[in-house]
């Protein structure tokens, strides 16, 4: 059984029905630790040692957040800048996270078609998430494809419930080790392992 840590970052949580539902679902999955960064650090004063100890105790780290300006909200970026220290997470002696897995679970208002080379945003979600992929690799971690909820601005209640169910099944599958490395490498979004 894998231990999963979700680092959740949403500065306007009360305005996001999708992220509220995903968060509620995630907190009910056995084997998942849900860590709300904005609730824990309203003053942005990230406690580095506490966060590093949290990472050490988990196998898979999921960065769950809305897709803000093609990236993550500012507190999550600050968390990355402070917690993943040279000599601890990367560098010649930085092997603390070696063998762990990182991935993103994101929500975005745009459709999947908008995130294509010929779409409105010109690049895929995977291309926009390349800095997270490289961060994971620099820290000697594997990087999984993302879980993505598209079209959140127009999502009906049924769409939100379906996204939550997919997320639940994915998290349960990850905890149980249900998905092979080959299956994971062969998808663009981890949603495909469920749908």
WONORQUI-V996386 format. One record per pair of residues at least 24 apart in sequence whose ideal C-beta (glycine too) atoms are under 10 Angstrom apart, sorted by the first residue. I is the first residue (numbers start at 1). J is the second residue. Records with the same first field share a line. If there is no record, write none. Layout:
I = J, J
//
This chain:
1 = 30, 31, 59, 175, 176, 177
2 = 31, 32, 58, 59, 60, 100, 101, 174, 175, 176, 177
3 = 31, 32, 33, 57, 58, 59, 60, 100, 175
4 = 29, 30, 31, 32, 33, 34, 58, 59, 60, 61, 62, 101, 103, 171, 172, 174, 175
5 = 32, 33, 34, 35, 51, 54, 55, 57, 58, 59, 60, 61, 62, 63, 100, 102
6 = 32, 33, 34, 35, 36, 58, 60, 61, 62, 63, 64, 105, 171
7 = 33, 34, 35, 36, 37, 40, 51, 54, 55, 58, 61, 62, 63, 64, 65, 72, 75, 76, 79, 80, 83, 102, 105
8 = 34, 35, 36, 37, 38, 39, 40, 62, 63, 64, 65, 73, 76, 105
9 = 35, 36, 37, 38, 41, 63, 64, 65, 66, 68, 72, 73, 74, 75, 76, 77, 78, 79
10 = 36, 37, 38, 39, 64, 65, 66, 68, 72, 73, 75, 76, 107
11 = 37, 38, 65, 66, 68, 73, 74, 75, 76
12 = 38, 66, 68, 73
13 = 38, 39, 66
15 = 66
16 = 66, 107, 152
17 = 107, 152, 155, 157, 159, 160
18 = 66, 107, 108, 109, 149, 151, 152, 153, 155, 159, 160, 163, 164
19 = 64, 65, 66, 105, 106, 107, 149, 152, 160
20 = 160, 164
21 = 107, 149, 155, 157, 160, 161, 163, 164, 165, 167
22 = 64, 105, 106, 107, 147, 149, 160, 163, 164, 166, 167, 168, 171
23 = 64, 164, 167
24 = 164, 168
25 = 161, 163, 164, 165, 166, 167, 168, 169, 171
26 = 62, 64, 105, 164, 167, 168, 170, 171
28 = 168, 171
29 = 167, 168, 169, 170, 171, 172, 174, 175
30 = 171, 172, 175, 176
31 = 58, 59, 60, 171, 172, 174, 175, 176
32 = 58, 60, 62, 168, 171, 172, 174, 175
33 = 57, 58
34 = 62, 64
35 = 61, 64, 79
36 = 64
37 = 63, 64, 65, 73, 75, 76, 78, 79
38 = 73, 74, 75, 76
40 = 75, 79
41 = 75, 78, 79
42 = 75
44 = 74, 75, 78, 79, 82
45 = 78, 82
46 = 75, 78, 79, 80, 81, 82, 83
47 = 82, 83
48 = 79, 82, 83, 84, 85, 88
49 = 83, 88
50 = 83
51 = 79, 82, 83, 84
52 = 82, 83, 84, 85, 88, 89, 96, 97
54 = 83
55 = 83, 84, 88, 89, 96, 97, 100, 102, 139, 141
56 = 96, 97, 100
58 = 97, 100, 101
59 = 99, 100, 101, 174, 175, 177
60 = 100, 101, 102, 103, 141, 142, 144, 171, 174, 175
61 = 97, 100, 101, 102, 103, 104, 136, 139, 141
62 = 101, 102, 103, 104, 105, 144, 146, 147, 167, 170, 171, 174, 190
63 = 102, 103, 104, 105, 106, 129, 132, 135, 136, 146
64 = 103, 104, 105, 106, 107, 147, 167
65 = 104, 105, 106, 107
66 = 106, 107, 108, 109, 149, 152
67 = 104, 106, 107, 108, 109, 110, 115, 121, 125, 128, 129, 146, 148, 149, 150, 152
68 = 106, 108
69 = 128
70 = 108, 115, 121, 123, 125, 127, 128, 129
71 = 106, 128, 129, 131, 132
72 = 104, 106, 129, 131, 132
76 = 104, 132
77 = 131
80 = 131, 132, 135, 139
84 = 135, 136, 138, 139, 141
86 = 138
88 = 139
89 = 135, 138, 139, 140, 141
90 = 135, 137, 138, 139, 140, 141
91 = 138, 139
94 = 138, 139, 140
95 = 139, 140
96 = 139, 140
97 = 136, 138, 139, 140, 141
98 = 139, 140, 141
99 = 140, 141, 142
100 = 136, 139, 140, 141, 142
101 = 136, 141, 142, 143, 144, 174, 184
102 = 132, 133, 135, 136, 137, 139, 141, 142, 143, 144
103 = 129, 132, 133, 136, 141, 142, 143, 144, 145, 146, 147, 170, 174, 184, 190
104 = 128, 129, 132, 133, 136, 143, 144, 145, 146, 147, 148, 190
105 = 146, 147, 148, 149, 167, 170, 171, 190, 191
106 = 132, 146, 147, 148, 149, 150, 152, 189
107 = 147, 148, 149, 150, 151, 152, 153, 155, 160, 163
108 = 148, 149, 150, 151, 152, 153
109 = 150, 151, 152, 153, 154, 155
110 = 150, 151, 152, 153
111 = 150, 151, 153, 154
112 = 148, 150, 151, 188, 189, 191
113 = 150, 151
114 = 150, 151
115 = 148, 150
124 = 188
125 = 150, 188, 189
126 = 188, 189
142 = 181, 184, 185
144 = 174, 179, 181, 184, 185, 187, 190
145 = 184, 185, 186, 187, 188, 189, 190, 191, 192, 193
146 = 188, 189, 190, 191
147 = 171, 174, 189, 190, 191, 192, 193, 194
148 = 188, 189, 190, 191
149 = 189, 191
150 = 189, 191
162 = 195
163 = 191
165 = 194
166 = 190, 191, 192, 193, 194, 195
167 = 191, 194
168 = 194
169 = 193, 194, 195
170 = 194
//
